[in-house]
Amino acid sequence: MLAPYAVPIVAKSIFQLATSIGLFLPANAAMYWSLRLSYFLTLALAVPTGALLVRVFIVQHDCGHGAFFSSRRANYLVGVLCSLMTFTPYANWRRQHAGHHGNWNNLDRRESGTDIYSTCLTVKEYRDLAPSRRFLYRLSRHPAVANVLLPPLIFLGFYRVPFDTPRSWARERRSVYWTNIGLAALVGSLGLLLGFKQVLLVQIPIIAVGSMIGVWLFTAQHRFETVRWMRRADWSLLAASLEGASFLRLPRLLQWFTGNIGFHHIHHLQPRVPGYRLEECYEAVPLLQAAQRQSLSSSVRAMRLALWDEEGNRMIGFAELRARAFVR
């Protein structure tokens, strides 16, 4: 049923480029221009520019799944181009992300293809930790740390080093280094032309805003109140897609900025459906409409969820766990 939609439409792909990269670059230019007027104006412009960066990332994401163009080479070239704007090494991220697609919400395969935003401990596993490791787990999942402090560090720092990339992934490790070289050349050229201070004053806020939006979005797609985690014996592609990935119904403007990726249950079921065809696919296939909707407000509330309660078959937060201990 999804196969007819897993075909890119060249005209629409080009239009997506025009409304992502084609708008992101002028928005950057506007921020540099605004520096002569007021830095408060520059920071204000970082919000829509950072949101456009998320849209650029969705293009890179679709290229990584071979969904943006029919041509593998075209996907690669556009993906690499996007990587210089998102600060995300294309080949390395693509393979890491493929691991996520093979293992999400599988309690028995959390060691592969997962990160703090798409995985969790069970209540029992958390209770079995030493006090110091419990503290570190709570700290890393605190909304202020996970959604504000860490995202810029991930894109600006962690993605500069292939620390979690196996030695055998030679091409992926090279992509990290080549991306760094490309970024050094790009930032160096802009610095010589406009001033290095100006480059930092513009680019850091863009990455900060874009990364925070992107990480919140990724979290909302995999950690929500009605999500279901499964053991290997119960895991299936259909069950994990409809119950382990969100249907995040966003206001129309936010849906546009995020490239329709809120239809995430469809994306997991068939990653080769381009982002611009996800809503069309949703409207045409009744089975997909059975997924429970998540809203903007419910996604914000879900930021407190960090543990899977196998007994209750639901996600809970640390406050509820403490309340249980108090009652006992």
C-alpha positions as CSV (number, residue, x, y, z in Angstrom):
1,M,0.0,0.0,0.0
2,L,2.9,2.3,0.7
3,A,5.0,1.4,-2.4
4,P,3.4,3.9,-4.8
5,Y,4.4,6.7,-2.5
6,A,8.0,5.5,-2.0
7,V,8.9,7.1,-5.4
8,P,10.4,10.6,-5.5
9,I,9.0,13.2,-7.8
10,V,11.8,15.3,-9.2
11,A,9.9,18.5,-9.5
12,K,8.8,18.3,-5.9
13,S,12.3,17.4,-4.7
14,I,13.7,20.5,-6.5
15,F,11.0,22.6,-5.0
16,Q,12.0,21.2,-1.6
17,L,15.5,22.3,-2.2
18,A,14.3,25.8,-3.2
19,T,12.3,26.1,0.0
20,S,15.0,24.7,2.3
21,I,18.5,25.6,1.1
22,G,17.1,28.3,-1.1
23,L,15.6,30.1,1.9
24,F,18.2,29.1,4.5
25,L,21.0,30.9,2.7
26,P,19.2,34.2,2.3
27,A,18.2,34.0,5.9
28,N,21.9,33.6,6.8
29,A,22.7,36.6,4.8
30,A,19.9,38.6,6.5
31,M,21.5,37.7,9.9
32,Y,24.9,39.0,8.8
33,W,23.3,42.2,7.5
34,S,21.4,42.7,10.8
35,L,24.7,42.8,12.8
36,R,25.1,46.4,11.7
37,L,21.8,47.3,13.2
38,S,21.3,45.3,16.4
39,Y,22.5,42.0,17.8
40,F,19.1,41.5,19.4
41,L,17.7,41.6,15.8
42,T,20.3,39.0,14.8
43,L,19.3,36.7,17.6
44,A,15.6,37.1,16.7
45,L,16.4,36.1,13.1
46,A,18.2,33.0,14.4
47,V,14.8,31.5,15.3
48,P,13.4,31.3,11.7
49,T,16.9,30.6,10.3
50,G,17.4,27.7,12.8
51,A,14.0,26.4,11.9
52,L,15.0,26.5,8.2
53,L,18.1,24.5,9.1
54,V,15.8,21.8,10.4
55,R,14.2,21.8,7.0
56,V,17.6,21.4,5.4
57,F,18.3,18.5,7.8
58,I,15.1,16.8,6.7
59,V,16.4,17.0,3.1
60,Q,19.7,15.4,4.2
61,H,17.7,12.8,6.1
62,D,15.7,11.9,3.1
63,C,18.8,11.7,0.9
64,G,20.3,9.3,3.5
65,H,17.3,7.0,3.0
66,G,17.6,7.2,-0.8
67,A,14.2,8.8,-0.8
68,F,14.9,12.3,-2.1
69,F,16.0,11.4,-5.7
70,S,15.9,8.1,-7.6
71,S,19.6,8.6,-8.4
72,R,21.9,7.3,-5.6
73,R,24.6,9.8,-6.8
74,A,22.2,12.7,-6.6
75,N,21.1,11.7,-3.1
76,Y,24.8,11.6,-2.1
77,L,25.8,14.9,-3.5
78,V,22.8,16.8,-2.1
79,G,23.3,15.0,1.3
80,V,26.9,16.1,1.4
81,L,25.9,19.7,0.5
82,C,23.4,19.7,3.3
83,S,26.0,18.4,5.7
84,L,28.0,21.6,5.4
85,M,25.0,23.5,6.7
86,T,23.9,21.1,9.4
87,F,27.4,20.3,10.6
88,T,26.5,16.6,10.4
89,P,28.9,14.2,8.5
90,Y,26.6,12.7,5.9
91,A,27.9,9.1,5.4
92,N,28.6,8.6,9.0
93,W,25.2,9.8,10.2
94,R,23.5,7.9,7.5
95,R,24.9,4.5,8.6
96,Q,24.3,5.3,12.3
97,H,20.7,6.3,11.5
98,A,20.2,3.0,9.6
99,G,21.0,1.2,12.8
100,H,18.3,3.2,14.6
101,H,15.8,2.1,12.0
102,G,16.6,-1.5,12.5
103,N,16.4,-1.5,16.3
104,W,14.1,1.2,17.6
105,N,11.9,0.3,20.6
106,N,13.3,-3.2,20.8
107,L,14.3,-3.7,24.4
108,D,16.6,-6.5,23.5
109,R,18.6,-4.6,20.9
110,R,19.2,-1.2,22.6
111,E,23.0,-1.6,22.3
112,S,22.8,-0.9,18.5
113,G,21.5,2.1,16.7
114,T,20.2,4.0,19.7
115,D,21.1,7.1,21.6
116,I,19.7,9.0,24.7
117,Y,16.9,10.5,22.6
118,S,15.5,7.2,21.2
119,T,16.2,4.8,24.0
120,C,15.7,4.4,27.7
121,L,16.3,2.1,30.7
122,T,13.6,0.0,32.2
123,V,12.6,0.8,35.8
124,K,14.3,-2.4,37.0
125,E,17.5,-1.6,35.2
126,Y,17.5,1.9,36.6
127,R,17.0,0.7,40.2
128,D,19.9,-1.8,39.8
129,L,22.3,1.0,38.9
130,A,24.8,2.3,41.4
131,P,23.8,5.7,42.9
132,S,26.4,7.6,40.9
133,R,25.2,6.1,37.6
134,R,21.6,6.8,38.5
135,F,22.6,10.5,39.0
136,L,24.3,10.6,35.6
137,Y,21.3,9.0,33.9
138,R,18.9,11.5,35.5
139,L,21.2,14.4,34.7
140,S,21.5,13.4,31.0
141,R,17.7,13.1,30.7
142,H,16.8,16.3,32.5
143,P,15.0,18.6,29.9
144,A,17.4,21.5,30.5
145,V,20.4,19.2,29.8
146,A,19.0,16.9,27.1
147,N,17.1,19.6,25.1
148,V,19.1,22.8,25.7
149,L,22.7,22.1,26.6
150,L,23.5,18.9,24.8
151,P,22.1,19.6,21.3
152,P,24.6,22.3,20.3
153,L,27.4,20.3,21.8
154,I,26.4,17.3,19.7
155,F,26.4,19.2,16.4
156,L,29.4,21.4,17.1
157,G,31.6,19.0,19.0
158,F,30.6,15.4,19.1
159,Y,30.0,15.2,15.3
160,R,33.6,16.4,14.7
161,V,35.0,13.2,16.1
162,P,34.1,9.6,15.1
163,F,34.2,8.5,18.7
164,D,31.3,6.0,18.4
165,T,32.2,4.9,14.8
166,P,33.7,1.4,14.5
167,R,37.2,1.2,13.0
168,S,35.9,-1.0,10.3
169,W,33.6,1.8,9.0
170,A,36.4,3.4,7.0
171,R,34.2,5.4,4.6
172,E,32.0,6.7,7.5
173,R,35.1,7.8,9.5
174,R,36.5,9.5,6.4
175,S,33.2,11.4,6.0
176,V,33.7,12.9,9.5
177,Y,37.2,14.2,8.5
178,W,36.1,15.4,5.1
179,T,33.2,17.3,6.6
180,N,35.5,18.9,9.1
181,I,37.8,20.0,6.3
182,G,34.8,21.4,4.3
183,L,33.6,23.3,7.4
184,A,37.0,24.7,8.1
185,A,37.3,25.9,4.5
186,L,33.7,27.4,4.6
187,V,34.1,29.1,8.0
188,G,37.6,30.2,7.1
189,S,36.4,31.8,3.9
190,L,33.5,33.5,5.6
191,G,35.8,34.7,8.4
192,L,38.3,36.3,6.0
193,L,35.5,37.9,4.1
194,L,33.2,39.1,6.9
195,G,35.2,38.7,10.1
196,F,35.6,35.6,12.3
197,K,33.8,37.3,15.2
198,Q,30.8,38.0,12.9
199,V,30.8,34.4,11.7
200,L,30.6,33.1,15.3
201,L,27.9,35.6,16.3
202,V,25.7,34.3,13.4
203,Q,26.5,30.6,13.1
204,I,26.5,29.6,16.7
205,P,22.9,30.8,17.4
206,I,21.7,29.2,14.2
207,I,23.2,25.8,15.2
208,A,21.9,26.2,18.7
209,V,18.3,26.9,17.6
210,G,18.3,24.3,14.9
211,S,19.8,21.6,17.0
212,M,17.4,22.2,19.9
213,I,14.4,22.1,17.6
214,G,15.8,19.0,15.9
215,V,16.6,17.1,19.1
216,W,13.2,18.0,20.6
217,L,11.6,16.7,17.4
218,F,13.5,13.4,17.4
219,T,12.7,12.9,21.1
220,A,9.0,13.6,20.5
221,Q,9.0,11.0,17.7
222,H,10.2,8.2,20.0
223,R,9.4,9.1,23.6
224,F,5.7,9.8,24.3
225,E,3.0,8.8,26.7
226,T,1.4,6.1,24.6
227,V,4.6,4.6,23.1
228,R,5.2,0.9,23.3
229,W,8.6,-0.8,23.9
230,M,8.8,-4.5,23.0
231,R,10.9,-7.5,23.6
232,R,12.5,-9.1,20.5
233,A,9.8,-11.9,20.3
234,D,7.0,-9.3,20.1
235,W,8.8,-6.8,17.9
236,S,7.6,-6.4,14.3
237,L,8.0,-3.7,11.7
238,L,4.3,-2.9,11.7
239,A,3.8,-2.9,15.5
240,A,7.0,-0.9,16.1
241,S,5.9,1.7,13.4
242,L,2.4,2.2,14.6
243,E,3.1,1.9,18.3
244,G,6.7,2.8,18.7
245,A,7.0,5.9,16.5
246,S,4.8,8.9,16.9
247,F,2.2,10.5,14.7
248,L,3.0,14.1,15.8
249,R,0.4,16.3,14.4
250,L,1.9,19.8,14.4
251,P,0.4,23.2,13.4
252,R,0.7,23.7,9.7
253,L,3.6,26.1,9.8
254,L,5.7,23.8,12.1
255,Q,4.8,20.9,9.9
256,W,6.2,22.8,7.0
257,F,9.4,23.7,8.8
258,T,9.9,20.1,9.9
259,G,9.3,18.6,6.4
260,N,6.3,16.5,7.5
261,I,8.5,14.3,9.6
262,G,5.8,14.3,12.3
263,F,4.2,11.5,10.3
264,H,7.0,9.4,11.8
265,H,5.1,6.2,12.0
266,I,4.9,6.2,8.2
267,H,8.5,7.0,7.9
268,H,9.5,4.0,10.0
269,L,7.2,1.7,8.2
270,Q,8.6,2.8,4.8
271,P,11.7,5.1,5.0
272,R,11.8,5.6,1.2
273,V,8.7,7.7,1.2
274,P,9.9,11.3,0.7
275,G,9.0,13.7,3.4
276,Y,6.8,15.7,1.0
277,R,4.7,12.6,0.3
278,L,4.1,11.5,3.9
279,E,0.9,13.4,4.4
280,E,-0.4,12.3,1.0
281,C,0.4,8.7,2.0
282,Y,-1.3,9.1,5.4
283,E,-4.5,10.4,3.7
284,A,-4.6,7.5,1.2
285,V,-3.9,4.5,3.5
286,P,-6.6,4.0,6.2
287,L,-4.3,1.7,8.2
288,L,-1.9,4.5,8.9
289,Q,-4.7,6.6,10.4
290,A,-5.1,4.1,13.3
291,A,-1.9,5.5,14.9
292,Q,-2.6,7.6,18.0
293,R,-2.0,11.3,17.5
294,Q,0.4,13.2,19.5
295,S,0.1,17.0,19.8
296,L,2.6,19.8,20.4
297,S,1.5,20.0,24.1
298,S,1.7,16.3,24.7
299,S,5.2,16.2,23.2
300,V,6.3,18.9,25.6
301,R,4.8,17.0,28.6
302,A,6.6,13.8,27.3
303,M,10.0,15.4,27.8
304,R,9.8,14.3,31.5
305,L,9.5,10.6,30.5
306,A,12.7,8.6,30.8
307,L,12.0,5.1,32.0
308,W,10.1,2.1,30.6
309,D,7.8,0.4,33.2
310,E,7.6,-3.2,32.0
311,E,4.9,-4.0,34.6
312,G,2.7,-1.1,33.7
313,N,3.6,-1.2,30.0
314,R,4.2,2.5,29.7
315,M,6.8,5.3,30.0
316,I,7.2,7.1,33.3
317,G,9.2,9.9,34.7
318,F,11.5,10.2,37.7
319,A,8.8,12.0,39.7
320,E,6.4,9.1,39.4
321,L,9.2,6.7,40.4
322,R,10.0,8.7,43.5
323,A,6.3,8.9,44.4
324,R,6.1,5.1,44.2
325,A,9.1,4.7,46.5
326,F,7.5,7.2,49.0
327,V,4.2,5.2,49.0
328,R,6.1,2.0,49.7
